[in-house]
């Protein structure tokens, strides 16, 4: 599993002629794992209502491209890799614990806003989506007030 992650980022995120030590620096590995974890959570929310729509995928792709500064092909490969990790995961804890321990409050709040954007992308909030989002926020140690503010920003209010 980690080999596929390392391989993806070695190919797509670092120049081929960079020394091997530079391609696999511990800080880079951590950042890569965070990107996959965040993307996996977005995908889990998109699948929460049993219907993964084109608008949800488009929203996730746009967010990944914008926030990670990736081209379209690399963003789609990251989404595919994160989806594989999501499907293999036993629960969300492996993703949320990594983010909880690495993100500051501002980053968690931004992630919550992005997650609300995924939930709102298809124009309706299903019961399962709202519940899952609150559960993820709780696992991230994000207080309900911050989650409510993130929802307002995502909805454009």
C-alpha positions as CSV (number, residue, x, y, z in Angstrom):
1,X,0.0,0.0,0.0
2,X,2.7,2.5,1.0
3,X,4.8,1.5,-2.0
4,X,2.0,2.5,-4.4
5,X,1.7,5.9,-2.6
6,X,5.5,6.5,-2.7
7,X,5.6,5.5,-6.4
8,X,2.8,7.8,-7.3
9,X,4.4,10.8,-5.6
10,X,7.9,10.0,-6.8
11,X,6.6,10.0,-10.4
12,X,4.3,12.9,-10.2
13,X,5.5,15.3,-7.5
14,X,9.3,15.3,-7.8
15,X,11.6,15.6,-10.8
16,X,13.1,12.3,-11.9
17,X,16.6,13.6,-11.7
18,X,16.4,14.6,-8.0
19,X,18.4,12.5,-5.6
20,X,16.5,9.6,-4.1
21,X,16.9,11.1,-0.6
22,X,15.2,14.3,-1.8
23,X,12.3,12.3,-3.3
24,X,11.6,10.4,-0.1
25,X,12.2,13.0,2.6
26,X,10.2,12.3,5.7
27,X,8.4,15.6,5.5
28,X,7.4,14.9,2.0
29,X,6.1,11.4,3.0
30,X,4.0,13.0,5.7
31,X,2.6,15.6,3.4
32,X,1.7,12.9,0.8
33,X,0.0,10.8,3.4
34,X,-2.0,13.8,4.5
35,X,-3.1,14.5,0.9
36,X,-4.3,11.0,0.5
37,X,-6.0,11.0,3.9
38,X,-7.9,14.2,3.2
39,X,-8.9,13.1,-0.3
40,X,-10.1,9.7,1.1
41,X,-12.3,11.6,3.5
42,X,-13.8,13.6,0.7
43,X,-14.5,10.5,-1.3
44,X,-16.0,8.8,1.7
45,X,-18.5,11.7,2.0
46,X,-19.2,11.6,-1.7
47,X,-20.1,7.9,-1.4
48,X,-22.1,8.3,1.8
49,X,-25.4,8.5,0.1
50,X,-24.8,5.5,-2.2
51,X,-24.6,7.8,-5.2
52,X,-21.3,9.2,-6.4
53,X,-22.3,12.0,-8.8
54,X,-20.3,13.8,-11.5
55,X,-20.7,17.1,-9.6
56,X,-19.2,15.5,-6.5
57,X,-16.2,14.2,-8.5
58,X,-15.8,17.5,-10.2
59,X,-15.8,19.3,-6.9
60,X,-13.2,16.9,-5.4
61,X,-11.0,17.2,-8.5
62,X,-11.2,21.0,-8.4
63,X,-10.4,21.1,-4.8
64,X,-7.4,18.7,-5.1
65,X,-6.1,20.7,-8.1
66,X,-6.4,24.1,-6.4
67,X,-5.2,23.2,-2.9
68,X,-2.4,20.9,-3.9
69,X,-1.5,22.7,-7.1
70,X,-1.7,19.6,-9.3
71,X,-2.4,19.2,-13.0
72,X,-5.6,17.3,-14.1
73,X,-3.9,14.0,-14.7
74,X,-2.0,14.0,-11.4
75,X,-5.2,15.1,-9.5
76,X,-7.2,12.2,-11.0
77,X,-4.4,9.7,-10.2
78,X,-4.4,11.0,-6.6
79,X,-8.2,10.6,-6.4
80,X,-7.9,7.1,-7.7
81,X,-5.2,6.2,-5.2
82,X,-7.1,7.7,-2.3
83,X,-10.2,5.9,-3.4
84,X,-8.3,2.6,-3.3
85,X,-7.1,3.5,0.2
86,X,-10.6,4.4,1.2
87,X,-12.0,1.1,0.0
88,X,-9.3,-0.9,1.8
89,X,-9.7,1.0,5.1
90,X,-11.4,-0.7,8.0
91,X,-12.6,2.6,9.3
92,X,-11.9,6.4,9.0
93,X,-9.6,6.6,12.0
94,X,-6.5,6.0,10.0
95,X,-7.3,9.1,8.0
96,X,-8.7,11.3,10.7
97,X,-6.0,10.6,13.3
98,X,-3.3,11.6,10.8
99,X,-5.1,14.8,9.9
100,X,-6.1,15.6,13.6
101,X,-2.4,15.3,14.7
102,X,-1.0,17.2,11.8
103,X,-3.4,20.0,10.9
104,X,-3.9,23.2,12.9
105,X,-7.4,24.6,13.6
106,X,-7.4,26.7,10.4
107,X,-6.5,23.7,8.2
108,X,-9.2,21.6,9.9
109,X,-11.7,24.3,9.4
110,X,-10.8,24.6,5.7
111,X,-11.1,20.9,5.3
112,X,-14.5,21.0,7.0
113,X,-15.6,23.7,4.5
114,X,-14.3,21.6,1.6
115,X,-16.2,18.6,3.0
116,X,-19.4,20.6,3.2
117,X,-18.8,21.6,-0.4
118,X,-18.7,17.9,-1.4
119,X,-21.9,17.2,0.5
120,X,-23.6,20.2,-1.1
121,X,-22.3,19.5,-4.6
122,X,-25.3,17.5,-5.7
123,X,-27.8,20.0,-4.3
124,X,-29.1,18.0,-1.4
125,X,-27.9,16.9,2.0
126,X,-28.7,13.3,2.7
127,X,-29.1,12.1,6.3
128,X,-26.1,9.8,6.0
129,X,-23.9,12.6,4.6
130,X,-24.6,15.0,7.5
131,X,-24.1,12.3,10.1
132,X,-20.8,11.2,8.5
133,X,-19.6,14.8,8.3
134,X,-20.3,15.4,12.0
135,X,-18.6,12.1,12.9
136,X,-15.5,13.1,10.9
137,X,-15.4,16.5,12.5
138,X,-15.6,14.9,15.9
139,X,-12.7,12.6,15.1
140,X,-10.8,15.6,13.9
141,X,-11.5,17.3,17.3
142,X,-13.3,20.1,15.4
143,X,-16.0,21.8,17.5
144,X,-19.6,22.0,16.3
145,X,-19.4,25.8,16.0
146,X,-16.5,25.6,13.6
147,X,-18.4,23.0,11.6
148,X,-21.5,25.2,11.4
149,X,-19.4,28.2,10.2
150,X,-17.7,26.0,7.6
151,X,-21.1,24.9,6.3
152,X,-22.2,28.6,6.0
153,X,-19.1,29.4,4.0
154,X,-19.5,26.4,1.8
155,X,-23.1,27.3,1.1
156,X,-22.1,30.9,0.3
157,X,-24.0,32.4,3.2
